[in-house]
Amino acid sequence: MKVVLFCGGLGMRMRADNQSLPKPMMPIGTRPVLWHVMRYYAHFGHTEFILCLGHGAQAVKDYFLTYHEATSNDFVLTKGGKHVEMLGTDISDWTITFIDTGIDTAIGERLRRVRPYLEDDSVFLANYGDVLTDAPMNDLIDDFLETEAVGQFLAVKPQDSFHVVDLTEDGRVTGLTPVADMAMCINGGYFILRQGIFDYLDEGDDLVMDGCLRAAREGKMLAARYDGFWAPMDTLKERTALETAYKHGISPWALWRDQPVQPGRQIFPVDQPAVG
């Protein structure tokens, strides 16, 4: 099942540093958040990716063209330092399609522009490329396949720290409620979609506020509520929180860490990058 990843965001709320990078390329540890999202899907067996590129497209291409497996895997240096024998790999079984979908393109239009690469998939996955979760993706897919909906997204609790104020007409405060404690959900950015979603998308449309909303009006859109771990990386504050947690060994989204290392030993010359 192919995974469409929207990688063209400007990341305006994180422009204090790494100003040339698209938002999905902002790092957590030694790898960009985009890599963490892709590893999450690969954990569930979904290793065919379509990257919808826009701002900073070259940074995304260069990252994978010069990908070093040794950065996050154990290896053995042999033959006087001339070869690297990998004891495990990250992306050697991935297929990644890189498609330039424009700089200022709405997400729905980005999806429309990669439709030719999805024609063999009656159902496919999609993601913003900068949100993390430990949700059981294949269970969600199985449940979705039992329905006739054209789409489903993960519905999660908002992470914002602000409070909702209850007040009277004369300005008296009658209550303060943390938004995270309210009985409300937001779109978590993890989509399961059928080809039918394209019937609800016109040229230049947004995926959620146009396509999903139209489908919802016809009863064709679902939301799967998830109360487990979910975290966005839209702001510097959110990125700092994820980075700090990661440095302390807290990364609930990294489900692949529970998998036994596969011994598929691969040998690469040291003077060439180990490209997945």
Phi, psi and chi 1 to 4 in degrees:
 res  aa     phi    psi   chi1   chi2   chi3   chi4
   1 MET       -  121.2 -167.3  172.6  -69.4      -
   2 LYS   -73.0  152.6  -67.8 -172.4 -179.9   71.4
   3 VAL  -121.1  118.7 -175.9      -      -      -
   4 VAL   -93.5  126.6  178.8      -      -      -
   5 LEU  -120.8  126.6  -63.5  166.9      -      -
   6 PHE   -89.1  109.0  -54.0  112.0      -      -
   7 CYS  -116.5   18.5  -54.6      -      -      -
   8 GLY  -105.1   11.9      -      -      -      -
   9 GLY   -67.9  143.3      -      -      -      -
  10 LEU   -76.0  -26.1  -68.2  171.4      -      -
  11 GLY    63.1   46.4      -      -      -      -
  12 MET   -62.9  -25.7  -65.2  -57.1  -66.1      -
  13 ARG   -84.5    4.8  -72.4 -178.0  -73.4  175.6
  14 MET  -130.3   36.4  -76.2 -160.5  -64.8      -
  15 ARG   -88.7    7.8  -53.4  -55.0  -76.0  173.8
  16 ALA   -70.0  -25.5      -      -      -      -
  17 ASP  -146.0  173.0   61.5   -6.9      -      -
  18 ASN    46.5   47.8  -65.1  -49.3      -      -
  19 GLN   -65.3  -20.4  -67.3 -163.0    7.4      -
  20 SER   -89.2   -8.4   64.3      -      -      -
  21 LEU   -86.0  141.1  -68.6  176.6      -      -
  22 PRO   -69.3  155.3   26.0  -33.5      -      -
  23 LYS   -55.1  -43.1 -172.5  166.7   55.2  169.2
  24 PRO   -65.1  -11.2  -25.5   37.2      -      -
  25 MET   -94.2    1.2  -67.0  -56.3  -68.1      -
  26 MET   -66.7  132.7  -62.5  -66.4 -179.1      -
  27 PRO   -82.8  148.8   29.8  -34.9      -      -
  28 ILE  -121.6  113.2  -62.1  176.4      -      -
  29 GLY    68.9 -130.0      -      -      -      -
  30 THR   -97.0   -1.0   60.5      -      -      -
  31 ARG  -125.0  146.8  -62.2  -64.6 -166.9 -169.6
  32 PRO   -67.8  156.5   23.0  -32.5      -      -
  33 VAL   -59.8  -30.6   63.3      -      -      -
  34 LEU   -57.6  -42.8  175.2   63.3      -      -
  35 TRP   -61.6  -42.0  176.7   90.2      -      -
  36 HIS   -62.0  -40.8  -71.1  -92.8      -      -
  37 VAL   -64.2  -44.2  172.2      -      -      -
  38 MET   -65.4  -39.4  -65.1  168.7   79.1      -
  39 ARG   -64.4  -34.0  -76.4  -75.5  -84.8  143.1
  40 TYR   -60.6  -49.4  163.5   84.0      -      -
  41 TYR   -65.1  -40.2  -78.9  108.9      -      -
  42 ALA   -62.4  -31.6      -      -      -      -
  43 HIS   -57.7  -32.6  169.2   77.5      -      -
  44 PHE   -94.0    7.3  -67.9  102.0      -      -
  45 GLY    92.4    6.9      -      -      -      -
  46 HIS  -100.2   99.5  -51.1  -65.3      -      -
  47 THR  -119.8   12.4   56.5      -      -      -
  48 GLU  -105.9  113.2  -66.7 -175.5   71.6      -
  49 PHE  -116.5  142.4  -59.5   98.7      -      -
  50 ILE  -120.4  115.0  -59.9  173.6      -      -
  51 LEU   -96.1  118.4  -55.0 -171.6      -      -
  52 CYS   -87.7  100.1  -60.4      -      -      -
  53 LEU   -89.5  153.4  -55.8  176.8      -      -
  54 GLY  -153.4 -114.1      -      -      -      -
  55 HIS   -59.5  133.4  168.3   74.0      -      -
  56 GLY    69.6   27.3      -      -      -      -
  57 ALA   -57.0  -39.5      -      -      -      -
  58 GLN   -64.4  -34.3 -164.2   59.3   48.7      -
  59 ALA   -63.7  -39.4      -      -      -      -
  60 VAL   -67.3  -45.8 -179.4      -      -      -
  61 LYS   -61.5  -47.9  -66.6  176.7 -178.7  178.1
  62 ASP   -61.6  -37.2  -71.3  -15.3      -      -
  63 TYR   -59.1  -46.2  177.5   77.1      -      -
  64 PHE   -81.9  -28.8  -73.7  103.1      -      -
  65 LEU   -67.6  -26.1  -73.9  170.6      -      -
  66 THR  -116.8   31.6   58.8      -      -      -
  67 TYR   -66.5  131.5 -170.7   86.9      -      -
  68 HIS  -109.3  107.7  -69.3  -87.5      -      -
  69 GLU   -61.8  -30.4  -69.3  -83.0   13.7      -
  70 ALA   -67.1  -15.1      -      -      -      -
  71 THR   -63.9  -36.3  -60.8      -      -      -
  72 SER  -127.4   20.3   50.4      -      -      -
  73 ASN  -138.4  154.2  -69.0  -76.5      -      -
  74 ASP   -74.7  151.8  -64.6  -24.9      -      -
  75 PHE  -155.4  166.3   61.2   91.7      -      -
  76 VAL  -120.8  128.2  177.2      -      -      -
  77 LEU   -91.8  123.4 -158.5   65.9      -      -
  78 THR  -132.3  176.8   59.2      -      -      -
  79 LYS    55.0   49.4  -61.9 -168.3 -176.6 -122.5
  80 GLY    65.8   27.7      -      -      -      -
  81 GLY    86.7   11.4      -      -      -      -
  82 LYS   -91.3  -16.5  -67.5 -177.6  179.3  179.4
  83 HIS  -133.9  151.1  -70.4   81.2      -      -
  84 VAL  -116.9  122.8  172.9      -      -      -
  85 GLU  -103.6  109.2 -175.3  178.0    8.7      -
  86 MET   -75.7  132.3  -59.0  -56.8  -56.1      -
  87 LEU   -91.3   -5.8  -58.4 -179.8      -      -
  88 GLY  -169.6  159.3      -      -      -      -
  89 THR  -135.2  157.8   62.6      -      -      -
  90 ASP   -95.5  -56.2  -66.4  -31.9      -      -
  91 ILE  -121.8   12.8   71.1  170.8      -      -
  92 SER   -62.6  -24.2   60.6      -      -      -
  93 ASP  -102.3   11.1   60.8  -19.3      -      -
  94 TRP   -87.1  147.5  -64.5    5.8      -      -
  95 THR  -116.0  121.6  -60.2      -      -      -
  96 ILE  -122.5  120.9  -50.6  174.3      -      -
  97 THR  -103.2  126.0  -57.7      -      -      -
  98 PHE  -105.7  117.2  -61.2   78.7      -      -
  99 ILE  -127.0  123.4  -55.9  -63.6      -      -
 100 ASP   -76.9  113.6 -172.5  -13.1      -      -
 101 THR  -109.6   14.1   53.8      -      -      -
 102 GLY   100.2  158.7      -      -      -      -
 103 ILE   -79.7  -50.6  -62.7  -64.8      -      -
 104 ASP  -105.8   27.4  -61.6  -42.5      -      -
 105 THR   -80.0  135.1  -46.8      -      -      -
 106 ALA   -66.5  154.6      -      -      -      -
 107 ILE   -63.5  -38.3  -72.7  179.6      -      -
 108 GLY   -62.1  -38.8      -      -      -      -
 109 GLU   -70.2  -35.8  179.1   60.1   22.4      -
 110 ARG   -59.4  -42.3  -68.6 -171.5 -167.9  -81.8
 111 LEU   -63.6  -42.0 -177.3   58.9      -      -
 112 ARG   -59.5  -36.8  -81.1  166.3   41.8   90.0
 113 ARG   -74.1  -16.9  -67.2 -176.8 -175.0 -175.5
 114 VAL  -104.7    7.1  -60.1      -      -      -
 115 ARG   -54.4  -39.3 -174.1  177.5 -175.6 -179.3
 116 PRO   -58.0  -23.4  -25.8   35.7      -      -
 117 TYR   -89.3    1.3  -54.0   95.0      -      -
 118 LEU  -116.3    6.2  -65.6  166.0      -      -
 119 GLU   -62.6  -25.3  -70.9 -179.7  -10.2      -
 120 ASP   -89.0    1.6  -65.4  -27.7      -      -
 121 ASP  -114.2  109.9  -66.9   71.7      -      -
 122 SER   -69.7  -29.7   59.4      -      -      -
 123 VAL  -130.2  137.7  178.3      -      -      -
 124 PHE  -144.2  169.1   57.3   92.9      -      -
 125 LEU  -110.8  157.0  -50.1  173.8      -      -
 126 ALA  -149.0  154.6      -      -      -      -
 127 ASN  -158.0  151.2 -169.6  -75.2      -      -
 128 TYR   -72.3  -16.4  -68.4  140.8      -      -
 129 GLY    83.5    6.6      -      -      -      -
 130 ASP  -145.8   24.8   59.6    0.9      -      -
 131 VAL  -127.7  142.8  -75.2      -      -      -
 132 LEU  -121.0  147.1  -60.0  168.5      -      -
 133 THR  -156.5  166.5 -171.9      -      -      -
 134 ASP  -116.1   21.8   62.9   -4.7      -      -
 135 ALA   -60.7  145.3      -      -      -      -
 136 PRO   -76.4   85.0   29.4  -34.8      -      -
 137 MET   -56.3  -45.4  179.2   51.4   61.0      -
 138 ASN   -67.5  -30.5  -76.7  -11.1      -      -
 139 ASP   -66.0  -40.2  -69.4  -15.8      -      -
 140 LEU   -63.6  -40.0  -63.4  173.6      -      -
 141 ILE   -64.6  -44.7  -67.3  170.9      -      -
 142 ASP   -59.5  -42.6  -70.9  -17.5      -      -
 143 ASP   -64.7  -40.6  -69.3  -17.1      -      -
 144 PHE   -64.2  -39.5  175.6   75.6      -      -
 145 LEU   -65.0  -17.0  -67.0  177.0      -      -
 146 GLU   -82.4   -2.7  -64.3  -63.9  -41.6      -
 147 THR  -111.1  175.8   75.9      -      -      -
 148 GLU  -111.0   14.3  -63.7 -177.6   -5.5      -
 149 ALA   -68.4  155.2      -      -      -      -
 150 VAL   -90.9  -12.2  -61.4      -      -      -
 151 GLY  -164.1  159.0      -      -      -      -
 152 GLN  -150.2  142.4  175.1  178.3  -71.0      -
 153 PHE  -130.5  158.2   56.1   79.0      -      -
 154 LEU   -72.6  128.8 -154.5   62.9      -      -
 155 ALA  -107.0  121.7      -      -      -      -
 156 VAL  -129.9  164.9  -61.4      -      -      -
 157 LYS   -72.1  141.9  -70.5 -176.0  176.6 -178.9
 158 PRO   -65.2  145.7   22.8  -32.5      -      -
 159 GLN   -97.5   -4.5  -58.1  -65.3  -56.7      -
 160 ASP   -62.1  149.1  -59.6  -83.5      -      -
 161 SER   -95.4    2.0   58.1      -      -      -
 162 PHE   -78.6  167.3   62.5   82.1      -      -
 163 HIS  -114.1  148.5  -64.5   72.4      -      -
 164 VAL   -92.8  131.0  173.5      -      -      -
 165 VAL  -101.8  127.1 -179.9      -      -      -
 166 ASP   -96.8  127.2  -63.5  -37.6      -      -
 167 LEU  -147.2  158.2   69.1  162.6      -      -
 168 THR   -87.0  174.8   62.1      -      -      -
 169 GLU   -64.7  -26.1  -69.7 -174.9    0.5      -
 170 ASP   -92.4   11.4   60.9   -2.9      -      -
 171 GLY    90.7    6.7      -      -      -      -
 172 ARG   -79.2  129.8  -63.0 -172.0 -177.7 -153.4
 173 VAL   -79.0  126.3  175.2      -      -      -
 174 THR  -111.0   -6.6   59.9      -      -      -
 175 GLY  -179.1  153.6      -      -      -      -
 176 LEU  -132.7  125.4  -70.4  166.3      -      -
 177 THR  -127.3  121.0  -54.3      -      -      -
 178 PRO   -58.0  133.2  -21.9   33.1      -      -
 179 VAL   -60.6  -31.6   67.6      -      -      -
 180 ALA   -67.2  -17.9      -      -      -      -
 181 ASP   -93.3   -3.2  -67.7  -17.7      -      -
 182 MET   -83.0  155.4  -60.7 -176.7   68.3      -
 183 ALA   -81.7   67.7      -      -      -      -
 184 MET  -143.3  157.4   59.7 -177.1  -65.5      -
 185 CYS  -132.1  156.9  -68.6      -      -      -
 186 ILE  -123.8  164.7   61.1  172.5      -      -
 187 ASN   -69.0  121.4  166.1   23.8      -      -
 188 GLY   -88.0   -1.4      -      -      -      -
 189 GLY    82.8    7.2      -      -      -      -
 190 TYR  -108.6  110.5  -78.5   74.9      -      -
 191 PHE  -110.4  143.4  -62.6   88.6      -      -
 192 ILE  -119.6  124.3  -53.9  170.6      -      -
 193 LEU  -133.3  144.8  -58.7  168.8      -      -
 194 ARG   -99.8  164.3  -76.7 -168.1  167.4   92.7
 195 GLN   -56.5  -25.9  -73.5  -73.9  -28.8      -
 196 GLY   -61.6  -16.6      -      -      -      -
 197 ILE   -62.0  -27.9 -169.1   63.2      -      -
 198 PHE   -68.7  -20.1  -68.6  107.4      -      -
 199 ASP   -68.2  -17.1  -64.3  -23.4      -      -
 200 TYR  -107.4    6.4  -61.6   92.7      -      -
 201 LEU  -116.9  123.8  -75.6  170.2      -      -
 202 ASP  -101.9  169.2  -64.4  -34.3      -      -
 203 GLU   -56.5  130.6 -176.6  175.9   -4.7      -
 204 GLY    82.5    3.7      -      -      -      -
 205 ASP   -76.3  158.6  -84.4   -7.6      -      -
 206 ASP   -86.0  147.0  178.8   65.0      -      -
 207 LEU   -65.7  -47.6  172.6   59.2      -      -
 208 VAL   -82.4  -58.1  174.5      -      -      -
 209 MET   -75.4  -11.9  -64.9  -50.3  -64.3      -
 210 ASP  -112.0  -68.6  -67.3  -48.9      -      -
 211 GLY   -61.8  -53.9      -      -      -      -
 212 CYS   -65.6  -37.4  -68.5      -      -      -
 213 LEU   -65.5  -42.5 -173.0   56.6      -      -
 214 ARG   -63.1  -43.1  -69.2 -171.9 -171.4  114.6
 215 ALA   -64.0  -38.0      -      -      -      -
 216 ALA   -62.7  -38.7      -      -      -      -
 217 ARG   -62.8  -22.2  -72.1  169.5  178.1  162.9
 218 GLU  -103.2   11.0  -64.7 -173.9    9.6      -
 219 GLY    72.7   24.8      -      -      -      -
 220 LYS  -108.5    8.2  -66.3  -68.6 -172.8  177.2
 221 MET  -121.8  134.2 -178.5   59.6   54.6      -
 222 LEU  -117.9  160.0  -59.7  174.3      -      -
 223 ALA  -131.6  132.2      -      -      -      -
 224 ALA  -102.9  109.5      -      -      -      -
 225 ARG   -70.5  134.2  177.0  155.4 -174.9  165.0
 226 TYR  -135.9  123.6 -173.9   63.5      -      -
 227 ASP  -104.6    7.2  -66.3  -34.5      -      -
 228 GLY   -82.2 -156.6      -      -      -      -
 229 PHE   -69.4  133.2  173.7   82.5      -      -
 230 TRP  -155.4  135.0  177.0   86.0      -      -
 231 ALA  -150.2  130.0      -      -      -      -
 232 PRO   -88.7  168.9   34.1  -33.8      -      -
 233 MET  -133.9   60.5 -155.3  173.4   84.8      -
 234 ASP   -88.3  -26.4  -72.9  -31.9      -      -
 235 THR  -127.1  165.8   65.8      -      -      -
 236 LEU   -61.0  -36.9  -79.8  172.7      -      -
 237 LYS   -61.4  -44.4  179.5  179.9  177.6 -178.5
 238 GLU   -68.9  -38.8  -69.4  166.9  -13.7      -
 239 ARG   -64.8  -42.1  177.2 -172.2  164.3 -162.3
 240 THR   -61.7  -41.6  -60.8      -      -      -
 241 ALA   -62.7  -43.3      -      -      -      -
 242 LEU   -67.5  -41.3  -74.1  168.7      -      -
 243 GLU   -63.3  -43.4  179.4   73.8   10.6      -
 244 THR   -63.4  -45.0  -59.5      -      -      -
 245 ALA   -61.6  -42.8      -      -      -      -
 246 TYR   -62.2  -42.0 -173.2   80.6      -      -
 247 LYS   -64.3  -24.7  -73.4 -179.7  177.6  178.5
 248 HIS   -95.7   13.7  -73.9   84.8      -      -
 249 GLY    78.4   16.8      -      -      -      -
 250 ILE  -105.7  104.5  -56.4  171.1      -      -
 251 SER  -147.2   75.0   50.6      -      -      -
 252 PRO   -58.3  -25.3  -20.9   32.0      -      -
 253 TRP   -74.3  -18.4   66.4   88.9      -      -
 254 ALA   -81.7   63.3      -      -      -      -
 255 LEU   -62.9  -24.8  -59.1  174.1      -      -
 256 TRP   -65.6  -18.4   57.6   89.3      -      -
 257 ARG   -67.2  -18.5  -70.4 -176.0  173.2  175.8
 258 ASP   -85.3   -8.1  -63.8  -31.4      -      -
 259 GLN   -81.4  141.6  -70.5 -179.9  -44.8      -
 260 PRO   -65.3  145.0   23.7  -33.1      -      -
 261 VAL   -67.3  127.9  175.2      -      -      -
 262 GLN   -83.3  131.1  -61.7  -60.1  -42.9      -
 263 PRO   -79.8    9.2   29.8  -33.9      -      -
 264 GLY   -49.1   89.4      -      -      -      -
 265 ARG   -79.3  123.8  -61.0  158.7   77.2   91.4
 266 GLN  -121.5  140.2  -60.7 -171.5    8.2      -
 267 ILE  -113.5  130.0  -62.4  177.3      -      -
 268 PHE  -126.1  141.3  -56.5  101.5      -      -
 269 PRO   -62.6  140.8  -21.4   32.5      -      -
 270 VAL   -65.4  -31.2  165.6      -      -      -
 271 ASP   -82.3    6.5   56.8   -7.9      -      -
 272 GLN  -126.6  142.4  -63.1 -179.9   12.2      -
 273 PRO   -67.0  143.0   25.2  -33.8      -      -
 274 ALA   -80.1   95.1      -      -      -      -
 275 VAL   -91.3  127.6  179.2      -      -      -
 276 GLY   -74.2      -      -      -      -      -
